[in-house]
């Protein structure tokens, strides 16, 4: 788990999980594969989403393209806000 982004509006955490144990892999190439995703939290709406697979890859590519432009915090927040409509899980603190 690694905190990638934290602003007044959003937080993004990356999770990397080994795909399976090396003994379960079909080939040596598969042994290095990981799966995982991103947890995105909208602090104002107090909702979050966990994305993985194709959506996570699309999110990652979008962020990488945005970073190349030296964005402001507002521009990064605007990009992340595109995912707000998908957030249905309320954030609950213990």
C-alpha positions as a Markdown table, in Angstrom:
| # | Residue | x | y | z |
|---|---|---|---|---|
| 1 | Unk | 0.0 | 0.0 | 0.0 |
| 2 | Unk | 1.4 | 3.4 | -1.0 |
| 3 | Unk | -0.1 | 6.8 | -0.7 |
| 4 | Unk | 0.2 | 8.4 | -4.2 |
| 5 | Unk | -1.8 | 11.6 | -3.8 |
| 6 | Unk | -3.3 | 13.5 | -0.9 |
| 7 | Unk | -5.0 | 16.9 | -1.4 |
| 8 | Unk | -7.7 | 18.7 | 0.5 |
| 9 | Unk | -10.3 | 17.1 | -1.8 |
| 10 | Unk | -9.0 | 13.6 | -2.7 |
| 11 | Unk | -6.6 | 10.8 | -1.6 |
| 12 | Unk | -5.3 | 8.1 | -3.8 |
| 13 | Unk | -3.7 | 4.9 | -2.5 |
| 14 | Unk | -2.1 | 2.2 | -4.6 |
| 15 | Unk | -2.4 | -1.4 | -3.6 |
| 16 | Unk | -0.1 | -4.1 | -5.1 |
| 17 | Unk | -1.0 | -7.7 | -4.5 |
| 18 | Unk | 1.0 | -10.7 | -5.8 |
| 19 | Unk | -1.2 | -12.4 | -8.4 |
| 20 | Unk | -0.5 | -15.9 | -6.9 |
| 21 | Unk | 2.3 | -17.8 | -5.3 |
| 22 | Unk | 5.2 | -18.7 | -7.6 |
| 23 | Unk | 4.2 | -22.4 | -7.4 |
| 24 | Unk | 0.8 | -21.6 | -8.8 |
| 25 | Unk | 2.2 | -19.8 | -11.9 |
| 26 | Unk | 2.1 | -21.5 | -15.3 |
| 27 | Unk | 5.4 | -20.0 | -16.5 |
| 28 | Unk | 8.3 | -18.1 | -15.2 |
| 29 | Unk | 7.0 | -15.0 | -17.0 |
| 30 | Unk | 3.9 | -15.1 | -14.8 |
| 31 | Unk | 5.8 | -15.4 | -11.6 |
| 32 | Unk | 6.6 | -11.6 | -11.5 |
| 33 | Unk | 3.0 | -10.5 | -12.2 |
| 34 | Unk | 1.1 | -8.6 | -9.6 |
| 35 | Unk | -2.4 | -7.4 | -9.4 |
| 36 | Unk | -3.9 | -4.6 | -7.4 |
| 37 | Unk | -5.5 | -1.3 | -7.9 |
| 38 | Unk | -6.2 | 2.1 | -6.6 |
| 39 | Unk | -8.5 | 3.3 | -3.8 |
| 40 | Unk | -9.7 | 6.8 | -4.5 |
| 41 | Unk | -11.4 | 8.8 | -1.7 |
| 42 | Unk | -13.5 | 11.9 | -2.2 |
| 43 | Unk | -13.0 | 13.7 | 1.1 |
| 44 | Unk | -15.9 | 16.1 | 0.7 |
| 45 | Unk | -18.5 | 13.6 | -0.4 |
| 46 | Unk | -17.1 | 11.1 | 2.1 |
| 47 | Unk | -17.2 | 8.3 | -0.5 |
| 48 | Unk | -14.6 | 6.0 | -2.0 |
| 49 | Unk | -14.0 | 3.5 | -4.8 |
| 50 | Unk | -11.5 | 0.8 | -5.4 |
| 51 | Unk | -10.6 | 0.2 | -9.0 |
| 52 | Unk | -8.6 | -2.6 | -10.5 |
| 53 | Unk | -8.0 | -4.2 | -13.9 |
| 54 | Unk | -8.7 | -2.2 | -17.1 |
| 55 | Unk | -10.1 | 0.7 | -15.2 |
| 56 | Unk | -7.1 | 0.9 | -12.9 |
| 57 | Unk | -4.8 | 0.8 | -16.0 |
| 58 | Unk | -6.8 | 3.6 | -17.7 |
| 59 | Unk | -6.6 | 5.7 | -14.5 |
| 60 | Unk | -2.8 | 5.1 | -14.3 |
| 61 | Unk | -2.3 | 6.1 | -17.9 |
| 62 | Unk | -4.4 | 9.2 | -17.5 |
| 63 | Unk | -2.4 | 10.2 | -14.4 |
| 64 | Unk | 0.9 | 9.6 | -16.2 |
| 65 | Unk | -0.2 | 11.7 | -19.2 |
| 66 | Unk | -1.3 | 14.5 | -16.8 |
| 67 | Unk | 2.0 | 14.4 | -14.8 |
| 68 | Unk | 3.9 | 15.1 | -18.1 |
| 69 | Unk | 2.2 | 18.5 | -18.3 |
| 70 | Unk | 3.3 | 19.6 | -14.8 |
| 71 | Unk | -0.3 | 20.0 | -13.5 |
| 72 | Unk | -1.5 | 22.1 | -10.7 |
| 73 | Unk | -3.3 | 20.5 | -7.7 |
| 74 | Unk | -6.6 | 21.8 | -9.2 |
| 75 | Unk | -5.9 | 20.0 | -12.5 |
| 76 | Unk | -5.1 | 16.8 | -10.7 |
| 77 | Unk | -8.2 | 17.1 | -8.6 |
| 78 | Unk | -10.3 | 17.8 | -11.7 |
| 79 | Unk | -9.0 | 14.6 | -13.3 |
| 80 | Unk | -9.7 | 12.5 | -10.2 |
| 81 | Unk | -13.1 | 14.1 | -9.9 |
| 82 | Unk | -14.1 | 12.3 | -13.1 |
| 83 | Unk | -14.3 | 9.1 | -11.0 |
| 84 | Unk | -16.6 | 10.6 | -8.3 |
| 85 | Unk | -19.7 | 9.5 | -10.0 |
| 86 | Unk | -18.6 | 5.9 | -9.5 |
| 87 | Unk | -18.1 | 6.3 | -5.8 |
| 88 | Unk | -20.9 | 4.7 | -3.9 |
| 89 | Unk | -19.1 | 3.2 | -0.9 |
| 90 | Unk | -19.3 | 5.6 | 2.1 |
| 91 | Unk | -16.1 | 6.3 | 4.1 |
| 92 | Unk | -16.5 | 5.0 | 7.6 |
| 93 | Unk | -14.0 | 5.7 | 10.3 |
| 94 | Unk | -13.6 | 3.5 | 13.3 |
